[in-house]
């Protein structure tokens, strides 16, 4: 009952703001449940350069060498989605995933990059859009230089 009331309040607040959608910041990508983005990512002089993402259906494609795949599952019964990440880059890449309803931030997670097998992080599943942004090399990767 509490979750339903919270969801109703969040939707009403988003609609009350005119339902406007915040533009993602520069070098940021928007993702919706059931989608997956695959994009190149490289680190030069301590800064991450990301390429233009390609949008695919969740689980339909694996990243190639030098790419990152980020997918978003539909919400579960606990009202969470999973951000599923696979990194095939030279060093792990960290980023922030921010869930929005319109311009209202619902949830935010720091994703700490890992090479190898896919990994996941939960995020509030009532978001209409999850924006991926603030790409940085993983601190441990930079310390090893």
N, C-alpha and C positions, 0 to 999 in steps of 0.2 A: 504494500500500500504506500509506503514512504517513497519508494522508487518511482511509482506512477505519479505521485504528487510532485516530486522533484522534476521529472521529465516534463510534466505539464507546465510547471513554473518556468523551466528553461526555454521551452518552445514559445511560451507567451512573451517572455522577455526578448527573445530573438525577433519575433514578429512585431513587437512593440517598437523595435529599433528600425522598423521599415524593412526588415528582412534583407538589409544591404549585406553584400558579401565583401569582406576585406580582401584587398588585393594582396597576394603573397609578396613578401619582401623579395628584393633582387636575389638571384641564386636560390630560390625556394620553389618547391613543387607541391601542388595540391593533389591529394589522393582521397578517394572515397572507398567505402567498404566494397569488397569484392574485386578491387583493382590492384594492379601491381605496376610499379614503375621500374624501369631498368635504365641506368645511365652510367656513363664513364665517370671516373673520379681519379685524379692524380694529385700528388703533393709536390710542389716546387717551392723552395725557399720557405718552408713552413706553412704554406697556404694551400688550401684545397681548391682545385679547379674542377668543376662538374660540367658534364656535357648535357646536351638537350636530351630529356628523357623520352623513352618510348613507352606507351601505355599498352599493357596487355591484361588479359583476364588473370585473376589470381591463380598462381600455380601453373600457368600455361607455358612459361619459358624460364630458363635458368640464365644467370648472367654469364658473360664470357670473361676471359682474363681482362683485368683493368676496369671491370664494371661492378656496380652495386645494384642489387635488386631489393626493393622495399614493397611489401604487400600489406594489405589491410583486410582482416577477416570481418565478416558481419558480426554484430554484437551477439554475445551469448546470453544465457538466462540471467547472469549476474550483471548485465549491462556493460560488459567490457568487450573490446575488440583486441586482437593481437596484431602488433606490428611485427611482421616477419621479415628478417633481414638476412641476405646472403652477400658477403663481401668477397670479391676475387680481385682485390687491389694489392699493390705492393706493400702497403702498410694499412692497418686498421683506420677507419674514418669514424669519428664521432659526429652526431648531429642531434638536433632537437626536433621532436614531433609534437605539434601543438594541435589539439582538437578544437574545432570551432563550430558554433551554431551561429551563422551570420558573422557578426563581428565579435561575438562574445566567446571568450576563451573558456572551454569546458574542462580541459585537462592538458597537461604538458608533461612530456617524458624526455629525459636525456638518454639517448641511445649511445652506448659505448661500443665502438666497433670491435669486431672479432673476425679473424680470418678462419677459413675452414668451413665447418658445417653451418647450416642456417641456425639462427637464434631468434628469440622473440621476446617482446616486452609488451605488457598489457597497457591499454589506454582506454579512457572512458568511451564506451560504445555508443553514446547518444549523439556524438558529433556528426554533423553533416559532412564536414571536410576535415582532413588532417593535413596540416602543412608541414613539410620537411624543410628545415632551414638550419643555419649556423653550422655549416660543415667545417670541421677542423680535424687535423691529424690527432689520433689518440695520443694522449700525453705520454704513455709508456713508449710509443714508437718514436716520438720526438726526443725523449730522454736517451734513447739508445743510439742516437746519431753521434 
